[in-house]
Amino acid sequence: METTLGQVEIPGFTTTYQRQQELYPAREPTWQPVHTVYVPAHQLTPATINTWAKTALRNLADWHRIRGRDPQSALPEKIVVRMASPRHRTYGHSVPALVRQKLTTEPIEDLRIDFEDGYGIRSTEDEDTERAANTVAAWHASGALPRRWGIRVKSFADGHADRSIRTLDGFLTGVIRAAGELPPGFVVTFPKVLMVDYLRQFADRLSDLEEDLDLPHLSLGFEMQVEAPQTLLFLSEAVTASGGRLRAAHFGVFDYTAAIGLPPHEQRLDHPACDHARHLMQTHLRARGIELSDGSLAAAPASDADEDVVALLDRHAETVRHSLRHGFYQGWDMHPSHLVSRYMTVYEFHLRHYEEYEARVRAWEEQRQEGGIMDEPATIKTLTAALQRADFALGIGS
């Protein structure tokens, strides 16, 4: 029997297609911070953001003076970004000039006040929680609060579930009391998720806090840390177990590399074992709409000597570039100097091929080839996403 295209009924198709859209939403790229800055709670002060910015600006000047015109430098002095199109304003500044502007106007995009590994076990946690809440409220009132912010609580896996929730409750209560609201951009980091049940338990506590604090349903989201090989085994299940609250997954390089038995000198972000873990995170979580972040370089300049500062910036730039090449567009920064190499490398990475990508997308839209390249639809989507990420990195459309 002849049929007209579109009239054939396939049993169960509609249900399956709807389920596909629920599980794997086709989302346009949105703004995502390029980093998360971790500051131990006991070290947090109202001056923290300004102090980081001033130190980073000094390190930028040091690097520019010493290595700025060295062709062997890992950081991109020579690139001059020139973008001009109907959709975008023109940039004629060097990457260092863009970084200097960024450090002056928005040095930190995402701040996490750390009550876990960077904080330890302290008898003053309640007092530090109240002080952190008041600091956040003051930043919010002055317009200095980063676009994304929050705390990292203690791990359930370490047996500190009660302390974890007590601190989170006290912090949220303190911020709302002092600020009169929960400022936008809040997220809580949930570390060392070794059992999938911890995700369910933590999500339930967030639901309780929403009710207690009169917050909208699902307004409290969290990011899980992937810090052990067993966590990789339930990544897909994690999304469901979180009850819709999982916003992101952050890779914890040092716990992970220790857990799989790497020797100390191989506990590094660019180790092949870390590549494997990151790729599994992409496989199980990216298609589910979960943001991904890489980990950190746990190093600061060995001294204020020029060679030590520059060596640290070059090494950090290498790890940032490695993450970017593997499709991880966010990472952790643990020291003010990291802001310099982070922004320098991010800007260079996103902008180096901007004009080429834009030309290829335009050629596709006009149904012609560009430079002999025969792009596929999937590649066009990737090119468009790369352009959007560059726009967000420079603050266009964010």
C-alpha positions in Angstrom: 0.0 0.0 0.0 1.4 3.5 -0.9 1.6 6.0 1.9 2.5 9.7 2.0 5.6 10.7 3.9 4.7 11.7 7.5 1.5 9.5 7.7 3.2 6.3 8.8 2.6 5.6 12.5 5.4 4.0 14.4 4.3 2.6 17.7 6.1 4.2 20.6 8.0 6.7 18.5 6.4 9.9 20.0 7.1 8.7 23.6 10.7 7.8 22.7 11.3 11.1 21.0 9.9 13.1 23.9 12.1 11.1 26.3 15.2 11.9 24.1 14.4 15.6 24.3 14.1 15.3 28.1 17.4 13.4 28.5 19.5 15.2 25.9 18.2 18.7 25.6 19.5 20.6 22.6 20.6 23.8 24.3 22.4 26.9 22.9 25.7 27.8 24.6 25.2 30.2 27.5 27.7 32.1 29.6 29.9 29.9 31.7 32.7 31.2 33.9 36.1 30.5 32.6 37.3 29.6 36.1 36.3 29.0 39.7 38.5 30.8 42.3 38.8 28.9 45.6 39.5 30.9 48.8 39.7 29.1 52.2 36.9 30.4 54.4 39.2 31.4 57.2 41.3 33.5 54.8 38.3 35.4 53.3 38.1 39.1 54.0 36.2 42.0 52.4 39.4 42.9 50.6 40.0 39.4 49.0 38.7 40.3 45.5 40.7 43.6 45.4 43.8 41.9 46.7 43.6 39.2 44.1 43.1 41.8 41.4 46.1 43.9 42.5 48.4 40.9 42.8 47.4 39.7 39.4 47.9 43.1 37.8 51.4 43.2 39.3 52.1 39.7 38.0 50.9 40.7 34.6 53.3 43.7 34.6 56.1 41.4 35.7 55.5 38.9 33.0 55.2 41.6 30.3 58.4 43.2 31.4 60.4 40.0 31.5 59.0 37.7 28.9 56.4 39.7 27.0 58.4 39.7 23.8 60.0 36.3 24.2 58.9 34.1 21.3 59.4 31.1 23.6 56.9 32.3 26.1 53.9 30.1 26.7 51.7 33.2 26.9 50.5 35.0 23.8 52.0 38.5 23.7 52.2 38.8 19.9 48.5 38.0 19.1 46.5 41.1 18.2 42.9 40.5 18.0 41.1 42.2 15.2 37.4 41.2 14.9 35.1 43.3 12.6 31.8 42.0 11.4 28.2 43.1 11.3 27.5 41.3 14.6 30.5 42.3 16.6 32.5 45.3 17.6 36.1 45.7 16.6 39.0 44.8 18.8 42.5 46.1 18.0 44.1 45.4 21.4 46.7 42.8 22.2 45.7 40.0 24.5 47.6 41.4 27.5 45.6 44.7 27.1 42.4 42.7 27.2 43.6 40.9 30.3 44.5 44.1 32.0 41.0 45.5 31.3 39.5 42.3 32.7 41.5 42.3 35.9 40.5 45.9 36.4 36.8 45.4 35.8 36.0 41.8 36.7 39.0 39.9 38.1 36.9 36.9 39.4 34.0 35.5 37.5 33.2 32.6 39.9 34.2 32.5 43.6 33.9 29.5 45.9 34.4 30.0 49.7 36.0 26.7 50.7 35.0 24.9 53.9 36.5 21.6 52.8 40.1 20.7 52.0 41.4 24.2 51.9 39.8 24.9 55.3 40.1 21.6 57.3 38.5 20.9 60.6 38.2 24.1 62.7 36.4 24.9 65.9 35.6 28.4 64.4 33.5 27.1 61.5 30.3 28.7 62.7 32.0 32.1 63.2 33.7 31.8 59.8 30.4 30.9 58.2 28.8 34.0 59.6 31.7 36.2 58.6 31.6 34.8 55.0 27.9 35.4 54.8 28.3 39.1 55.9 31.2 39.5 53.4 29.0 38.2 50.5 26.2 40.5 51.5 28.5 43.5 51.6 29.9 42.6 48.1 26.4 42.3 46.8 25.4 45.7 48.2 28.4 47.3 46.6 28.1 45.5 43.2 31.4 43.6 43.8 29.9 40.1 44.1 31.1 37.8 41.3 28.5 36.7 38.7 28.7 33.2 40.2 29.5 32.5 43.8 29.0 30.1 46.6 30.7 27.7 49.0 32.2 24.3 49.0 30.9 22.3 51.9 32.5 19.3 53.7 32.2 15.9 52.1 29.6 13.3 53.1 32.3 10.7 52.2 34.5 12.0 55.0 31.7 11.4 57.5 30.9 15.1 57.9 27.3 15.3 56.6 26.0 17.1 59.7 28.7 19.7 59.6 28.3 20.1 55.9 24.6 20.9 56.1 25.0 23.0 59.3 27.4 25.3 57.5 25.3 25.5 54.3 22.2 26.4 56.4 24.1 29.0 58.4 25.7 30.5 55.4 22.4 30.8 53.4 20.5 32.1 56.4 23.2 34.7 57.1 23.4 35.9 53.5 19.6 36.3 53.2 19.4 38.0 56.5 22.2 40.5 55.7 21.4 41.0 52.0 17.6 40.8 52.2 17.6 38.2 49.5 19.7 35.4 48.0 21.7 37.2 45.3 21.7 35.5 41.9 24.5 33.2 40.9 24.6 31.1 44.0 25.8 27.4 43.7 27.2 25.0 46.3 30.0 22.6 45.5 29.5 19.0 46.8 32.9 17.3 47.0 34.1 13.6 47.0 30.8 12.0 45.7 31.8 8.4 46.3 28.3 7.0 46.5 25.3 7.9 44.3 23.1 7.9 47.4 25.0 11.0 48.7 23.6 12.9 45.7 20.0 12.0 46.7 20.6 12.8 50.3 22.2 16.1 49.5 19.4 17.0 47.1 16.8 16.3 49.8 18.6 18.6 52.2 18.6 21.4 49.6 14.9 20.9 49.2 14.4 21.2 53.0 16.5 24.4 53.0 14.4 25.9 50.2 11.3 25.3 52.3 12.8 26.6 55.5 14.2 29.7 53.8 11.1 30.3 51.7 13.1 29.9 48.4 11.6 28.8 45.1 11.7 25.1 44.3 14.9 24.1 42.6 16.5 27.5 43.2 19.3 25.7 45.1 21.5 23.9 42.7 24.9 22.2 43.2 28.0 21.1 41.4 29.5 17.7 42.1 33.2 17.0 42.2 34.5 13.9 40.3 37.4 12.9 42.5 37.5 9.1 42.5 37.4 6.4 39.8 34.2 4.9 41.4 32.4 8.2 40.7 32.9 7.6 37.0 30.8 4.5 37.2 27.6 6.3 38.1 27.9 9.6 36.2 24.8 8.9 34.1 22.8 8.0 37.2 24.0 11.1 39.0 21.8 13.4 36.9 18.6 11.6 38.0 19.8 11.1 41.5 20.2 14.8 41.9 16.5 15.5 41.4 17.2 18.1 38.8 19.6 20.1 41.0 22.9 19.1 39.4 24.3 22.1 37.5 27.9 21.1 36.9 30.6 18.5 37.5 34.1 19.6 38.4 37.1 17.3 38.1 39.4 16.9 41.2 42.8 16.1 39.9 44.7 15.4 43.1 42.2 13.2 44.8 41.6 11.4 41.5 45.3 10.8 40.7 46.0 9.7 44.3 43.0 7.3 44.2 44.3 5.5 41.1 47.8 5.2 42.5 49.8 7.6 40.5 53.2 8.6 42.0 53.3 12.2 43.4 55.3 13.7 40.6 52.7 12.5 38.1 49.7 14.1 39.9 49.2 16.6 37.2 46.2 17.9 35.3 47.6 17.0 31.9 48.3 13.3 32.8 46.6 10.8 30.3 44.7 9.3 33.1 43.0 12.7 33.7 42.2 12.9 30.0 40.4 9.6 30.3 38.3 10.8 33.3 37.5 14.1 31.5 36.3 12.3 28.4 34.0 10.1 30.5 32.6 13.2 32.1 31.9 14.5 28.6 30.4 11.3 27.4 27.9 11.0 30.3 27.2 14.6 31.3 27.7 17.1 28.5 24.8 15.8 26.4 22.6 16.0 29.6 23.2 19.7 29.7 25.6 19.6 32.7 28.4 22.2 32.7 31.9 20.7 33.1 35.0 22.2 34.8 38.5 21.0 35.0 40.6 21.1 38.1 43.6 23.1 39.2 47.3 23.6 39.3 48.2 23.5 43.0 51.2 25.8 42.7 52.1 29.4 43.4 55.3 31.2 42.5 58.1 29.8 44.5 59.1 33.3 45.4 58.7 36.9 44.2 61.8 36.5 42.0 61.1 37.3 38.4 62.0 33.8 37.1 59.8 32.1 39.7 56.7 34.2 38.8 57.2 33.7 35.0 57.8 30.0 35.4 54.5 29.6 37.3 52.6 31.6 34.7 54.1 29.6 31.8 53.3 26.3 33.5 49.7 27.3 34.4 49.2 28.5 30.8 50.2 25.0 29.6 47.6 23.3 31.8 44.9 25.8 30.9 45.6 25.3 27.2 45.5 21.5 27.6 42.1 21.7 29.2 40.7 24.0 26.5 42.0 21.6 23.8 40.0 18.8 25.4 36.8 20.8 25.5 36.9 21.9 29.1 36.4 25.7 29.1 36.5 26.2 32.8 39.0 25.4 35.5 40.1 26.1 39.0 42.4 29.0 40.0 44.0 28.8 43.4 46.4 31.8 43.4 46.1 35.4 42.1 48.8 34.8 39.5 46.6 32.2 37.9 44.2 34.9 36.8 46.9 36.2 34.5 47.7 33.0 32.7 44.0 31.9 32.8 42.7 35.0 30.9 45.7 35.3 28.6 45.3 31.7 27.5 41.5 31.7 27.3 41.5 34.8 25.2 44.2 33.6 22.9 42.5 30.2 22.5 39.1 31.6 21.7 40.2 34.4 19.4 43.0 32.9 17.4 40.7 31.3 14.9 37.7 33.6 15.3 37.9 35.2 11.8 38.4 31.8 10.1 35.4 30.3 12.0 33.2 33.2 11.2 34.1 33.0 7.5 33.3 29.3 7.4 29.9 29.8 9.0 29.1 32.7 6.6 30.1 30.5 3.6 27.8 27.7 4.9 24.9 30.2 5.2 25.6 31.4 1.7 25.9 27.8 0.4 29.5 28.1 -0.8 32.9 26.7 0.2 35.5 28.6 2.2 39.1 27.8 1.5 38.3 24.4 0.0 36.7 23.1 3.3 33.5 21.0 3.0 31.9 21.5 6.4 29.3 19.2 7.8 26.3 20.4 9.7 27.8 19.1 13.0 31.0 21.1 12.3 28.9 24.2 11.6 27.3 23.8 15.0 30.7 23.5 16.6 32.0 26.5 14.8 29.0 28.6 15.9 29.4 27.4 19.5 33.1 28.4 19.4 32.1 31.9 18.2 29.6 32.2 21.0 32.1 31.1 23.6 34.5 33.7 22.3 31.7 36.3 22.6 31.0 35.3 26.1 34.7 35.3 27.1 34.9 38.9 25.9 31.7 39.9 27.6 29.6 40.2 24.4 26.1 38.8 25.1 26.8 37.8 28.7 
